[in-house]
Amino acid sequence: MNTDIENLFKDKVIGHPAGLFVIFFTEMWERFSFYGMKILLVLFLTAPFLSDNPGWEWSRENALALIGTYSSLLYLTPIVGGWVADKITGYKWAVIIGCFIMMLGHLAMVFETTWSLYLGLALLVIGTGFFKPNMTSMISEMYKGKESKKDGAYTIYYMGVNAGAFFGMMLCGYLAENIGWSYGFGLAGIFMLGGLIQFWLAKDLFGSIGEKPSKVHEVELPQNINEESPKEHDTTDVVEKLNPFTMVDKVLILLSSIGGLLYLFNDPMSKIGDVNFLNFEIAGLDGSNVTILLALVLFLYLIITRIGRYSKVVRDKIIAVSIFGIFTVFFFAAFEQSLGSMTLFARDYTDRLLTGSSATIFKVIDTILTIVPLAIITWVLFLLFKKTFSKIGASNIVLALTFVFLWYVVGYKIMNEFSKDATEVGAAWFGILNSFFIITLAPLFSKWWESKYNPSVGMKYGFGLMLLGLGFAILVFGTMGIPQGAKTASVSMIFLILAYLLHTMGELCISPVGLSYLSKLVPGRMIGFMFGIWYLAIAIGQKAAGNMGGMIDKITEEHSLSTFFLIFTLVPIGVGVIAMLLNPVLKKLMHGVK
């Protein structure tokens, strides 16, 4: 293994092994396809059937119920995918399997039929389970013994994540809204295929790294870019009293898992297909709500009883992580409105038609936003070729062809827009703002965290949640003139742009924090289980986002659109205040971990 790591570090690009950039581009194409497809889903499902670009004309509630379940499952299957990679396939083959399954999922989406939609979403969920946890695990293996360079590696990797999301939402959205939905879904699949072939042909560059299942699943996620690298746990973990899973623990895990999955599948099926396999009522609550509440009670009982069996220091640290998890649920329940209700707001309530000088200015800015980052990434591609063409020439050629095609699509978009006197900004275009703001603001936040003014964890969570709430406050102000029950309006784009800016600032306060502290606080033998719990918290937030976003029509009809966004203003700000007030308690629970 050490020999393979040293060999990788012989061929460097921008100070890092060339293998990192193979992973960078593979992740970039996967995120291109993933976010390119996801931004289209809510628009396609809710688009009018009788229109120039017909969709399925689902209600917003039904569409977001499906999207909530889909998004939630995307964070649950990696728990299984990481285990499979550890025990059976190894990281490298898990990535290849995941890419292939996701490519089939995108292919199925092209047909725009009911069966192909559900099949495509299922394949994307399964493929993501294999792919998501294992790319970063390969980076972790690559940098063993070179921890000082790991933060830089994750920063580069994170740029690949956001570059893929940026171009995927921009280009898939543009083709889908201007030509047809199948073109958007198809473009996502083409680049997923390119990423698969490129990684397959380059896999020998990594030697045995990621090839053999490891005994311990060492997960490090790309969000961890603004904190110190996780330290190796000391020998106190060895003498710490073990806490094996009892039969009661295992039964509770099984029952709570079954209850959660029943709810996830029954919620959209009962609304969309009128298929309700939880068709009962207890104390005025329907079967779905009874089932999920029971599952949550069982799961909380499991966590509380397990925490109680640890020594005081470990118990306190796990309690701190659990509190972070609760804050994370609230954060994602509001933040993930970006690909749900906020995308619908962009389409139905935002004035996106620009004429005259306004149109020209937007076209120029949009062109710069597109060309500059693409040129920078192409330059990195050129540097990779110089270092690796003799070793992985076939992979380089495939990667070059995908970039040629990417430049072609970008050129088509730019030429098509400049040929028009006016321009209508696509609803999907606003999705790129999060990635753009992350790329531009991440270095500033990184410097903040490294300075003497670096706030403690409770304050970071508080800032993040309050910035998220303030972003929705901008939308509250912008929608105050929209009458009750209105289905359309023409609000200025500036409100949505400012909301995305504040939301991204909130994300940069929270996403790099939680997982970093988890890796520092949890004993090494428990890291896999606690990462699974963390994914579960995000999954709950994703489903909550879908269900809460689906209430947009009901709240708008009974009150107003401003009231809908006011909920997402007050709740995050309130939870943010609680996080700040709990800061002294959290510091005590963390026992000196910073």
Long-range contacts (C-beta under 8 A, 24 or more apart in sequence): 1-141, 1-144, 1-208, 1-209, 2-144, 2-145, 3-207, 4-206, 4-207, 4-208, 4-209, 5-141, 5-142, 5-143, 5-144, 5-145, 5-146, 5-209, 7-207, 8-142, 8-205, 8-206, 8-207, 8-209, 9-146, 11-387, 11-388, 11-391, 12-387, 13-380, 13-383, 13-384, 13-387, 14-156, 14-380, 14-383, 15-149, 15-152, 16-149, 16-152, 16-153, 16-156, 17-142, 18-205, 18-384, 18-387, 18-388, 19-142, 19-202, 19-205, 19-206, 19-209, 20-139, 20-142, 20-153, 20-156, 20-157, 21-156, 21-380, 21-384, 22-198, 22-199, 22-202, 22-205, 22-206, 22-384, 22-388, 22-392, 22-395, 23-135, 23-138, 23-139, 23-157, 23-160, 24-156, 24-157, 24-159, 24-160, 24-380, 25-160, 25-195, 25-198, 25-381, 25-384, 25-399, 26-95, 26-99, 26-135, 26-195, 26-198, 26-199, 27-135, 27-157, 27-160, 27-161, 27-164, 27-222, 28-160, 28-161, 28-163, 28-164, 28-195, 28-377, 29-164, 29-191, 29-192, 29-194, 29-195, 29-198, 29-402, 30-99, 30-102, 30-131, 30-164, 30-192, 30-195, 31-160, 31-161, 31-162, 31-163, 31-164, 31-165, 31-168, 32-164, 32-165, 32-167, 32-168, 32-172, 32-188, 32-191, 32-192, 32-195, 33-102, 33-103, 33-106, 33-168, 33-188, 33-189, 33-191, 33-192, 33-195, 34-102, 34-124, 34-128, 34-164, 34-165, 34-168, 34-188, 35-164, 35-165, 35-168, 35-169, 35-431, 36-167, 36-168, 36-169, 36-171, 36-172, 36-173, 36-184, 36-187, 36-188, 36-191, 37-106, 37-109, 37-124, 37-168, 37-172, 37-184, 37-185, 37-188, 38-71, 38-339, 39-168, 39-169, 39-172, 39-173, 39-339, 39-343, 39-428, 39-431, 40-172, 40-173, 40-176, 40-181, 40-184, 40-185, 40-428, 41-67, 41-70, 41-339, 42-67, 42-339, 42-340, 42-343, 42-344, 43-173, 43-176, 43-177, 43-343, 43-344, 43-347, 43-427, 43-428, 44-112, 44-176, 44-181, 46-344, 47-181, 53-176, 53-177, 53-180, 53-181, 55-181, 58-272, 59-553, 60-341, 60-344, 60-549, 60-550, 60-552, 60-553, 61-271, 61-550, 61-551, 61-553, 61-554, 62-268, 62-271, 62-272, 62-550, 63-550, 64-340, 64-341, 64-546, 64-547, 64-549, 64-550, 65-267, 65-268, 65-271, 65-272, 65-546, 65-547, 65-550, 66-121, 66-268, 66-272, 66-546, 67-339, 67-340, 67-546, 68-267, 68-268, 68-340, 68-542, 68-543, 68-544, 68-545, 68-546, 68-547, 68-549, 68-550, 69-264, 69-265, 69-267, 69-268, 69-543, 69-546, 70-121, 70-124, 70-125, 71-336, 71-339, 71-542, 71-543, 71-545, 71-546, 72-264, 72-539, 72-540, 72-542, 72-543, 72-546, 73-125, 73-264, 73-539, 74-124, 74-125, 74-128, 74-132, 74-539, 74-542, 75-535, 75-536, 75-538, 75-539, 75-542, 76-129, 76-535, 76-536, 76-539, 77-125, 77-126, 77-128, 77-129, 78-128, 78-129, 78-132, 78-133, 78-535, 79-129, 79-133, 79-531, 79-532, 79-535, 79-536, 80-129, 81-128, 81-129, 81-130, 81-131, 81-132, 81-133, 81-134, 82-133, 82-134, 82-137, 82-217, 82-219, 82-528, 82-531, 83-217, 83-528, 84-130, 85-130, 85-133, 85-134, 85-137, 85-213, 85-217, 86-213, 86-214, 86-215, 86-216, 86-217, 87-213, 88-213, 89-213, 90-210, 90-211, 90-212, 90-213, 91-134, 91-135, 91-137, 91-138, 91-141, 91-210, 92-134, 92-138, 92-203, 92-206, 92-209, 92-210, 92-211, 93-211, 94-130, 94-131, 94-134, 95-130, 95-131, 95-134, 95-135, 95-138, 95-199, 95-210, 96-196, 96-199, 96-200, 96-203, 97-127, 97-130, 98-127, 98-128, 98-129, 98-130, 98-131, 98-132, 98-134, 99-127, 99-131, 99-192, 99-195, 99-196, 99-199, 100-127, 100-196, 101-126, 101-127, 101-130, 102-127, 102-128, 102-131, 102-192, 103-127, 103-189, 103-192, 103-193, 103-196, 106-185, 106-186, 106-188, 106-189, 106-192, 107-189, 109-185, 109-188, 109-189, 110-182, 110-185, 110-186, 110-189, 111-182, 112-181, 112-182, 112-185, 120-185, 133-217, 133-219, 134-210, 136-219, 136-220, 136-221, 136-222, 137-210, 137-217, 137-218, 137-219, 137-220, 138-206, 138-209, 138-210, 139-220, 140-218, 140-219, 140-220, 141-209, 141-210, 141-214, 141-218, 142-206, 142-209, 147-229, 148-229, 150-220, 150-229, 151-225, 151-228, 151-229, 154-220, 154-222, 154-224, 154-225, 155-225, 155-442, 155-446, 157-222, 158-222, 158-223, 158-225, 158-438, 158-442, 159-439, 161-222, 162-435, 162-438, 162-439, 163-373, 163-377, 163-435, 163-439, 165-432, 165-434, 165-435, 166-373, 166-432, 166-435, 166-436, 166-439, 167-370, 167-374, 167-406, 169-428, 169-429, 169-431, 169-432, 169-435, 170-370, 170-413, 170-428, 170-429, 170-432, 171-406, 171-409, 171-410, 171-413, 172-428, 173-426, 173-427, 173-428, 173-429, 173-431, 174-413, 174-426, 174-428, 174-429, 175-409, 176-428, 177-426, 177-427, 177-428, 178-416, 178-426, 187-409, 190-405, 191-402, 191-406, 194-398, 194-399, 194-401, 194-402, 194-405, 195-402, 197-395, 197-398, 198-395, 198-398, 198-399, 198-402, 199-395, 200-395, 201-392, 201-394, 201-395, 201-398, 202-388, 202-392, 202-395, 204-392, 205-388, 205-391, 205-392, 205-395, 216-524, 216-527, 216-528, 217-527, 217-528, 218-527, 219-527, 219-528, 219-531, 220-519, 221-515, 223-511, 223-512, 223-515, 224-512, 224-515, 224-516, 224-519, 225-442, 225-446, 225-512, 226-442, 226-445, 226-446, 226-449, 226-508, 226-512, 226-513, 226-516, 227-449, 227-512, 227-513, 227-516, 227-517, 228-516, 230-516, 230-519, 230-520, 231-520, 232-524, 233-523, 233-524, 237-523, 237-524, 237-525, 240-311, 240-314, 240-523, 241-310, 241-311, 242-525, 243-306, 243-309, 243-310, 248-305, 249-302, 249-305, 249-306, 252-298, 252-299, 252-301, 252-302, 253-302, 255-295, 255-298, 256-295, 256-296, 256-298, 256-299, 256-302, 257-295, 258-295, 259-291, 259-292, 259-294, 259-295, 259-298, 260-292, 260-295, 260-299, 262-291, 263-288, 263-291, 263-292, 263-295, 264-543, 266-291, 267-543, 267-547, 303-533, 313-591, 314-523, 316-588, 316-589, 316-590, 316-591, 317-521, 317-522, 317-589, 317-590, 317-591, 317-593, 318-521, 318-522, 318-526, 318-530, 319-589, 320-517, 320-521, 320-586, 320-589, 320-590, 321-517, 321-518, 321-521, 321-522, 321-530, 321-533, 321-534, 322-533, 323-582, 323-586, 323-589, 324-457, 324-461, 324-513, 324-514, 324-517, 324-518, 325-514, 325-533, 325-534, 325-537, 326-537, 327-461, 327-465, 327-510, 327-514, 327-575, 327-579, 328-510, 328-514, 328-534, 328-537, 328-538, 328-541, 329-537, 329-538, 329-540, 329-541, 329-544, 330-465, 330-541, 330-571, 330-572, 330-575, 331-464, 331-465, 331-468, 331-506, 331-510, 331-541, 331-572, 332-538, 332-541, 332-542, 332-544, 332-545, 333-541, 333-544, 333-545, 333-548, 334-468, 334-469, 334-472, 334-545, 334-568, 334-571, 334-572, 335-468, 335-503, 335-506, 335-507, 335-541, 335-545, 336-541, 336-542, 336-545, 336-546, 336-549, 337-545, 337-548, 337-549, 337-568, 338-431, 338-434, 338-500, 338-503, 339-431, 340-545, 340-546, 340-549, 341-549, 341-552, 341-564, 342-430, 342-475, 342-496, 342-499, 343-427, 343-428, 343-430, 343-431, 344-427, 344-552, 345-475, 345-491, 345-496, 345-561, 346-427, 346-429, 346-430, 346-496, 347-427, 348-487, 348-488, 348-489, 349-479, 349-482, 349-486, 349-488, 349-489, 349-490, 349-491, 349-561, 350-427, 350-430, 350-489, 350-490, 350-491, 350-492, 350-493, 350-496, 351-490, 351-491, 351-492, 351-493, 352-424, 352-425, 352-426, 352-427, 352-493, 353-422, 353-423, 353-424, 353-425, 354-422, 354-423, 354-424, 354-425, 355-421, 355-422, 356-422, 359-420, 359-421, 359-422, 359-423, 362-423, 362-425, 363-414, 363-417, 363-418, 363-423, 366-417, 366-429, 367-414, 369-432, 369-436, 370-410, 370-413, 370-414, 371-410, 371-414, 373-439, 374-406, 374-407, 374-410, 378-403, 378-407, 425-493, 430-493, 430-496, 430-497, 430-500, 433-497, 433-500, 433-501, 433-504, 434-500, 434-503, 434-504, 434-507, 437-500, 437-501, 437-504, 437-505, 438-504, 438-507, 438-508, 441-504, 441-505, 441-508, 442-508, 445-505, 445-508, 445-509, 445-512, 449-512, 456-583, 456-586, 456-587, 456-594, 457-513, 457-517, 457-583, 457-586, 457-590, 458-579, 458-580, 458-582, 458-583, 458-584, 458-586, 458-587, 459-579, 459-580, 459-583, 460-509, 460-510, 460-513, 461-509, 461-510, 461-513, 461-576, 461-579, 462-576, 462-577, 462-579, 462-580, 462-583, 463-506, 463-509, 463-576, 464-506, 464-507, 464-508, 464-509, 464-510, 464-513, 464-576, 465-506, 465-510, 465-572, 465-573, 465-575, 465-576, 465-579, 466-506, 466-572, 466-573, 466-576, 466-577, 467-502, 467-503, 467-505, 467-506, 467-509, 468-502, 468-503, 468-506, 468-507, 468-572, 468-576, 469-568, 469-569, 469-570, 469-571, 469-572, 469-573, 469-576, 470-502, 470-569, 470-573, 471-498, 471-499, 471-500, 471-501, 471-502, 471-503, 471-506, 472-499, 472-565, 472-566, 472-568, 472-569, 472-572, 473-565, 473-569, 474-498, 474-499, 474-502, 475-499, 475-565, 476-562, 476-565, 476-566, 476-569, 479-560, 479-561, 479-562, 479-565, 480-562, 482-560, 482-561, 482-562, 483-560, 484-556, 484-557, 484-558, 484-559, 484-560, 485-556, 485-557, 486-556, 486-561, 489-561, 517-590, 517-593, 520-593, 521-590, 521-593
